[in-house]
Amino acid sequence: MECKSRCALGSVPLGRFIRITLSLLIGLTPGLLQATETLGAAHRFDYAWLKGQARNLAAKPYRNPEGHLPASLQSLSWDDYQALRFDRDQALWAQQGSDSPFRVELFHLGLYFQAPVQVYLLEENQARQLAYDPALFDYGESGVDPQQLPEDLGFAGFRYHLDTDWARDVFAFLGASYFRAVGHEMQYGMSARGLAVDTALPSGEEFPMFTHFWLQKPQPGQPTATIYALLDSPRVTGAYRFDITPGASLHMRVDVALYPRASIERLGIAPLTSMYMVGENDRRADWDWRPEIHDSDGLLLHTGTGQWIWRPLTNPRHLRFNAYADANPRGFGLLQRDQAFDHYQDDGVFYERRPGVWVQPRGDWGEGSVQLVEIPTLDETFDNIVAFWNPAEPIKPGQEYLFSYDLHWGSERILPQALGRVEQTLTGLGGVVGQKRRYYSKRFVIDFSGDVFDMLGEDVTVEPVIEVSRGEVEIVSARPLHALAGYRARFDVVPPDGSTDPINLSVHLVVEGRRLTETWQYQWSPPPEKQRKLRNPGHL
């Protein structure tokens, strides 16, 4: 079953949200902030207190209570889990006379969501735990007997609804430290995470988890929801504050305080997770009837020096890792620039409506790199793209690491100022039509558009600046593309004989040495020698 364009997160198919990575969820640390009443006794709360809790927790051994979930919940099928529905009439702040702009529904534990989170309601700096109660849920045809569930079961996560449309949620936290949101298109797509640890390292990735949440009661007429979270994992704890304002582009301000228990080789700040299977530049998995299948089509970078870089995503044959060194980055994000329905032809999941996420650091982040991981996939239900900021400073135990940033969710396009931008990337076999190919080459076609081209006269010469790390470049051109009111750069790359090592490519357009466009960067792995087919027709 596929999720339609206006579905709520609780109705998203298993693979589209959980993905494969969530089978490694990290569990709850027991004994912290326990309460026994439906709404537990109040305790004083603020962000400084939460940071203190995270710091204290980091000084203690990690505890992971796996295997506590009842068998009836562990063995659920996806359809059974979908039958576990929250009673909408009991949504938080939905009582009669409430003028809250938000309502909250809770997710039940079960299936892949086996690690409970504790939820607290926060009002006037007083927090009270919301205890699990089976009366909050309709168990329908799930086959689960609520009378057989423990009283302290806990919840899997939650989602927020806005008063403009109580039926559809606008953001949700569910599974490990994953969360998602929508802009005006009301379409879920890629996910963000609280933290990434050792992504794509041979030693294996660690998945920190939000174990406790504090939901601040919204004020009447206040369009911002404030949420606090405690994060825990074997090697790091953290305190988080989210200030979330829905809109045409949903905005999240995120404040993070991290306290490592042990050294961490690769720490990922503001990690983004997406899917790219088939696109105009990469049709390795080309058996599906749809022309393109992806939640995001590129990584956009705005470097500390002001440079704009567009890196189209790929579905590689082998895991691919790239690090883009920078200092005090101005922004990065996984985006869906291609928003034309006819490029996807999918009237079930509507990939053209998938929101991108733009990360905008607050303050100076120092030296480090934006790191991009591309994992091979033959299935669109697997999230195979990860991007995050990795600080150059070694992450050591006993230290405090503070980060603050904004997340912008939506289909609104983040574009470089006063520069042409990449509209699409096309690839194919190189050579000259009508002439016999005598050696293998790869054709790259990059289309640029933007207001910068409007003032160019007919006698102006636009030149492509092309750089490749290996191989030879030939058949180079840059010509007006009237369909886009822009320019098309085109060239072939002849790879070294026999080598399948990746080749890095870079292109931008200039006029008399003046830059016109952002920088297109790409990585291409030539096929093995035996697969370099020239495909010459018989009459040549």
N, C-alpha and C positions, 0 to 999 in steps of 0.2 A: 504494500500500500504506500502510495506517495502522498506527501502533504500538499494541499492546495495552497494557492498564493496567500490566502487570508487566514491560514490556520494559526491557532495559538500554539505556544511552545509545547504545551502538554499533549498536543495531538501530533507532534512531529514524529515520523517513523524513527524507530530505534537507531538505525545506523546514521541517520542524518544529524543526530545530536550527540549521541554517546560516542560513536565511532569505535574503533578498535582500542584506542589508548585507554579508555575508561575502565577496561578490565583490570587495570593496575591501581585502582583507587586506594588512597591511603585512609586509614580509619580515624576515628575519634579518640582523643585522649580522655579516659574516663575520670570521674571524680572531680572535674573542674566545674565550679559554679552550679552545683546540683540544686534542684528545687523539686518539691513533691506536690505542690498544689497545681490546679489547672492553670492558674496564674500564680507563680511562686512569690515568695516574700520579696519586697523591693530592696534593691541595693543601689548605692550611688554609682553613677557611671559618667565618664567622659573619655575623650580620646587618650589623654595622658594616662589614665588608669589602665586602658586597654594596652597601651604600649608597655606599661609595667608588667601586666600579665604575660605578654608575649616574651619579654625579657626574662622573667622568672621561669617560664616554661622551658626556654632554651637551655637553662642551667640544669634541667632534669633529663633523665633518660627518656627517649621516645617510647610511647606505648601504643601499640596497634591492636585493638580488640577485633581481630578477624574471626569470622565464624559464629557470631552471635545472632545473626538474623534467622528467624524461623524458616524451616524448610519450605513451608507453603509460599513464602515470598521469594525465596531463592529460585524456585523451580518454575516461576511464571513464564509464559510465553509473552511475546510483545502484545498480542491481542488481549491476553489476560491482564497485563499491566495497564493497558489503555482503559480497561473497565474499572480500574480504581480511580474514581473521580472525586475531587473535592466538592463538597456541598457549597455551591456558590452563594447561597443565602447566608452562610456563616463566614463569608470573607471578612477579613480584618477591616475595620472602619466602615463596614457596610450597614451598621445598625440604623434604625429609623432616626431621622433627624440629624445624622452625621453630614457635615458639609466638607468632608475630606475629598480632595481631588483624586485620591488613590484608593484602591482596594487591593488586598493581598490574598492570593490563594496559595495553598501549600501542596507540595508534591509528596505522595506516599512513597515509602521505601519499598523496594522490590526489584526483581530482575537484576540489571546491572547496577542499580543504585542501592548498594548494600551497606554503605557507611552512613550512619545517622548524623545529622547536624542538630544542634540545639538552637532554638529561636527565642529571642527575648524581645519584648515590646518596651520601647523607651519613650518616656514622657517626662518633661521637666527634669532631666538628668537622673531620673529614677528608672531602673530596669527591672522587669519582672519576667520570669521565664514562662513561655507558653508551652504547657505540657501536651504531649500527644493524647488525643482522645479519638477513638474509632468513630464516634458520633459526627466527627467533622467530615467523614468520607462516605460515599456511596460505593459499596463493593460490587454491585451489579452482578455480572456473569463471570467475575474473576475466579470464582471457586475458593476464595479466601474467607475463612470464618473469623470475623473480627473478635469474637469472644475468646479465640485461642491465641490472640496476640498479646505480648507483654505490655503492661501499662506504661512503661518507660521507653517505648519503642523509638520515639523521635521521628524526625521528618527527613526527607531527601533533599528538599530545597523549596523554593517559592518563586512566584511570579507576580508582577505588579500590573494592574489594570488602571487605565486613566478614564476620567469622567466623560471624555469625548466618545468613548466606545467601551462599555463595560464588558462586552463579549470577547474582545481580543486583547491579549496582553502586549505590553510595550517593552518589557525587559524581564529577564529571569535568571536565577542562579540555580544550577543543577549539575551535580557531578564534580568531584574533585574541587578545583578552583575555577571551573568553567562558568562563563556567563555570556548572554547574548542580548541584543537589543535591536530595535527597528526605528526607522525614521518614518516619514509620512507615507511611504509605500507599504507599511505594515507587513513586511516580508522578512522573515528570518533567513539567515544564511550562515556566514562564518561566525566563529566564536572568538572570545578573548579569554585570557586566564589571569589569575592573580600572579602566578610566578611559574617559570620553567626552570628545571634543574637538570643539567647534563643531557640536554636534547641532542640526539644523533651521536652520542659517544658510544664506543664499543662496550663500555661498562654498563650501559643501560640507563634509561631515563627514570628519574624519580618524580612522582606526581604529588606535589603538596596539595593539601585539602583545606578548604574553609570548614572548620569544625563548629564554630559558633557565629551566630549573626545577631545583631541588635538593630531592630527596625524602628526608627524614630517616627513618632506619630506626626503626620503632616499638619501644618497649620492651615486654616481656611484661607483659600485664595493663593496659597503658596504652591507654585508649580514644580518645586524641587523636592525630591525624595532623598533622604539621608539614611545611609546604611553603614553600619560598622561590621567588621568581620575579623575573626581570629583565624590565622592560618597555621598549620602544623604539618611537619613531615619529619622523616628521620634526621635530616641535617639542617633544618631551618624552621624558625617560627616567624610570624609576622602579624602586624596590626595594620588594618586597612580602614580607610574612610572613603565612601563613595557619595558624592553629591550628584544626583541624576536629574536632569531636566529634559523631559520629552519635548519633541518639536519636529519640524520638517527634517532637521538633522538633530538626532538625540545627542545630548552632551553629557558626558560624565567627567567630573573632576575626581581624580584618584590620588590619595595621599597614602604612602606606604612607609612603614618602618620594619626593617628586617633584622633578625637576630640569629646568626648561624650557630648551630651546635658543633659543626665541623667544617673543614675547608670544603669549598665547592669549586670544581674545575670550570664549569660553564654555567653561569647564572644568567637567566633570561628575564629581563625587566620588560613589562608591558607586552607579554607574548600574545601573538595573534595566530589563530589556527584556521586554515581554510582548505578548499579542495580545488584541484585542477586536474582534469582527466583528458579532455580533448579541446583543442582550440585551433584557431586559424593558422597558428605557427607550429603546432605540434599535434599531428594526427596519428601518433603511434598506436593508440587504441581506436582504430578507425572503423570498427565493425558495427557501431551503433548508427541508427538512422538519423540521429540528430547531428547537425553540423558541429556544435560546440556544447561542452558539458563542463561547467566550472562555476564556483562561487566567487572567485576572484581571477583576474587575468594578468595582474602585474603588481610589482612592488614599486612604490614611489618613494624616493628619498629626497629630502631637502636638507642638505648638509650644513654643517656649521659655517662653511665659507660662502653659503648662499647658492651653491650649485643644485640644480634639479636633475635627477636621474630617474629614468623609467626603465625598469627591468621586467620584461615579459616573463611570465611563469611558464614552466614546462613540466611535462610528465616524463622524467628521465628513465632510462633502462636500469640505472643503478642509483642508489642514494647519492644525492649531490648536496654539498655544503659550501656556502660562500659567505665570506665576511667582508663587509664594506667599512673600512676603518674611517673614523671620524672623531671630531672633538666638539662637544656641546652641540649635538644635532638639533636642527630646528623642527624636524618632523619626519615621520615615516609611516607607511601604512600599506595594507593589502587592499586593493581597490578593484571594482568591477567597472572599468571604463566603458566597455562595450555594453550598451543598453538598448540594443535593437532586437526586437523579438524575432525577426526573420533570421538572425544569426544563430539562434538556438532552436526555434520551432518547438519549444516545449511548453504546451498549454496545461501542464500538470504542476510543475514546480517553479516555472517562470524564472529562469536564471537571470534574465535581463533586469529583474527587480531586486536582485540580491544586494544588500547594503555593503559598502566598504567600511573600513575602520581606519581613521587617521589618528595617529599618536602625536601629540604636541607636548614636548617636555616643558616643564616649568622650572626656571632656574638653569644653572649650568650642571650638566651631567658629566663633565670632564671627558677624558679620553676613553675610547672603546670602539665598538663596531656594531652596526646593524647586521645581524646574521640571518641568513635565509637557508632553510632546509627544504629540499624537494625530494619526496619519497616516491618511488614507482608505485603506481596503482592501476588496476584494471577494473576498478569498481568505484562508482561515484558516491557510495555510502562510506567511503574511507577518507578521512581528512589527512591529506598527504603534504600539506604546505604549512610551514611554521616560520614566523619572523619575530625577532625580538631584539632588544638592545642588550649587549653584553659589555659590562664595564671592564676596562683594562686593569683596574686595581684588583689584586688578588682578594678573594673573599675568605676571610678568616674568622674562626669562632671568637666569641667574646666581644665582637664589635657591633656597632649600630650603623645601619645603612639606610639613609633616607632618600626617597624619591617622590616626586610629585609630577603629575602629567594630566593632560586632558585627552579624552577619547571622543571622537566625533563619529557617530554611526549614521549611515544613510546612503542614498544613491546620489546625493549632491556631489558633483565632481570637484575634487581638489586639483587645481591646475596651477602651473607655474605662472608667475606674474610676468607680463610683457614678453613671453617666449612662446614659440610654437610648441605644441605637445604631440606626442606619438598617439595616433588614432588606431593604428593596427599594424601588426607584423605578419608578414606572409613568408613562407619558406617553400622551397621545392628544388627540383633538379636544375642545375645550372646548364649553361651552354646557349647556343644561338639556334632559334627555331629555323628549321629548313637545312641546317648544316649537321653533318655527322659529328657526334661527340667522340673524341679520341681519348679522353681522360675524364675522371669523375670530378665534379664540382657541385657546390651547394649554392642555390640562389637565395638571397635575402632581399626582401622588399619592405621598406618602412615608410608608412604614410604619416606626414606631419600636417597639422592644421592649426589655425589660430588667427587672431586679428593681426598679428605681425606681418602676415602675407598680403594684407589688403592694400598696403601702400607701395608694393613693389612694382616698378615699371617693367615694361616688356623687354627693355634692353639691359636689365639687371641680370648678372650672372650669379646664380645660387650654386654653391659648391658643397659637396659632402666631405666632411673630415672623417676618414675611416681609419681605425686602428684595429689590428688583429695581433694576437699574441703569437700565433704560428700560422704557417701556410702563406699562400699567395692570393692577392686580391686582383680581380680582373672584371671587365665589362661593367664599368662604373658609370652611373648617370644620376642626375637630379633634374627632374622635370616638373612643370606645373601639373597639378591634379585638380582640374576644375570641379570635379564632383565633390571635393572636400574643401574647395577654396584654399588649397594648400599645395604641398609639394610631395613628390614621391622620390625617395632615394632607393637605388637598386644597384646591387653588385653581386658578384660570385666569389666564393672562397674555394680555392683548390687546397685540400688538406695534404700534409706530408704523407708520403707513401707509407702505407701500412699502419700508421699510428691512429689509435682511437682515443688518445688523451684529449681532454676538453680544450677547446679553443675559445678564448675570450674575445669578444668583438665590441666595438664602441663606434657610434656614429652621431654626429650633429651637423647641422647646416649652418653655413656662414655666407655673408655677402661682404666682399672686400675685407675679409678678416674679422668682421663683426658677427658675433654669435646671434643666430636667429631662433634657435630651438633648445629645448632640454636635451640631455644626453641619453641616447638609447644605448643600453648595455645588454649583452646577451652572452650566453654560454652554449656552445654547440659541441657535441661529441660526435665525431665522424664515425660512420659504421665501419665494421671490420672490412678488410680488403675484399673478401668473397661476396659481401653484400652490396658493393658499390656498382650497381647495375647501370649501364649507360642508356638502356632502353632506346636504341636506335631503330627506327622503322626500316623495313626491308628495302625500300627504294633508295635509301641513302648509302 
